[in-house]
Amino acid sequence: MGFVKTPLIGLRADHFRHPLDLEATASLKQIPGLDLLIRTVLGPIAEQFFYLENIASSVLVSEQQLPDLHKLLLEACRVLDLEPPQLYVRQHPVPNAYTFAMRGKQPFVVLHTSLIDLLTLEEIQAVIAHELGHLKCEHSVYLTPVNILVLAAKQLPNWGEMLAQSIEAQLLEWVRCAEFTCDRAALLATQNPKVVASVLMKLAGGSPTLAGQLNLDAFLKQARAYDDISNDQLGEMLKQARTAQLTHPVPVLRAREIDRWANSKAYQSLLETRSLSNPEETKSGGWRNW
């Protein structure tokens, strides 16, 4: 697992939240009736459906069940100053991970087996920490309707289409911005930007057989080439059209963002400030929101 990570005492979401996440969240809160929709319609559906789905079809990680993964979870929670959620492993051929926090239920994180097969232990911890970032920032308030919209569109096409026309675009824009914040949580937990960037590289074009041949420096160079596409109006339009219906920013863009933040004064200052050994000193010291 490498070096011991420094716990970030008193870490709060606004200490590492990405500016685009702040902006998109403020915009989302202006949608009339969205909060009411979540409380009265989407919340109860999510509570029953997703909780029962995990209990029935996944393996709950614990000290006795997949203990190595359990240790990764506990260490990431300790570093991020967060109570551990439940962690499930689910058999699935598509590499993915997700999290939910539902009313009256313990929050949970789900890892697909194909994702675990693709990554090293440190990279798996980065994925777990990314999902913990959603919990730390209370993203589940709006992640739930995103997932329910997908479910509704499949089960009730007319209702799903009606919802999509009014709020889907803003929800998708918000969730893409939220991913940048959670990549920062992954970096804070692993305290190694190469680990986080390597996860993104493998998600873009990796497999268990190809993983050993991938070159991280070349991938970061590729990310810079993606930036160059925006040098003209057509390139920017194509990039926006490419991402408009996605729930995540493209991997090269996420790698570029985390590389920039890892080399910023804000990141270094956050590590130094939150790793103070005296909790009382940490509580009394202010920290700007950015």
Secondary structure as GFF3:
##gff-version 3
##sequence-region A 1 290
A	DSSP	three_ten_helix	13	15	.	.	.	ID=ss1
A	DSSP	alpha_helix	19	28	.	.	.	ID=ss2
A	DSSP	alpha_helix	34	37	.	.	.	ID=ss3
A	DSSP	pi_helix	38	42	.	.	.	ID=ss4
A	DSSP	alpha_helix	43	57	.	.	.	ID=ss5
A	DSSP	beta_strand	59	60	.	.	.	ID=ss6
A	DSSP	alpha_helix	67	80	.	.	.	ID=ss7
A	DSSP	beta_strand	86	90	.	.	.	ID=ss8
A	DSSP	beta_strand	97	100	.	.	.	ID=ss9
A	DSSP	beta_strand	108	112	.	.	.	ID=ss10
A	DSSP	alpha_helix	113	118	.	.	.	ID=ss11
A	DSSP	alpha_helix	121	136	.	.	.	ID=ss12
A	DSSP	alpha_helix	140	155	.	.	.	ID=ss13
A	DSSP	alpha_helix	157	163	.	.	.	ID=ss14
A	DSSP	pi_helix	164	168	.	.	.	ID=ss15
A	DSSP	alpha_helix	169	190	.	.	.	ID=ss16
A	DSSP	alpha_helix	193	205	.	.	.	ID=ss17
A	DSSP	three_ten_helix	211	213	.	.	.	ID=ss18
A	DSSP	alpha_helix	216	228	.	.	.	ID=ss19
A	DSSP	three_ten_helix	229	231	.	.	.	ID=ss20
A	DSSP	alpha_helix	233	243	.	.	.	ID=ss21
A	DSSP	alpha_helix	251	262	.	.	.	ID=ss22
A	DSSP	alpha_helix	265	274	.	.	.	ID=ss23
A	DSSP	alpha_helix	279	284	.	.	.	ID=ss24
###
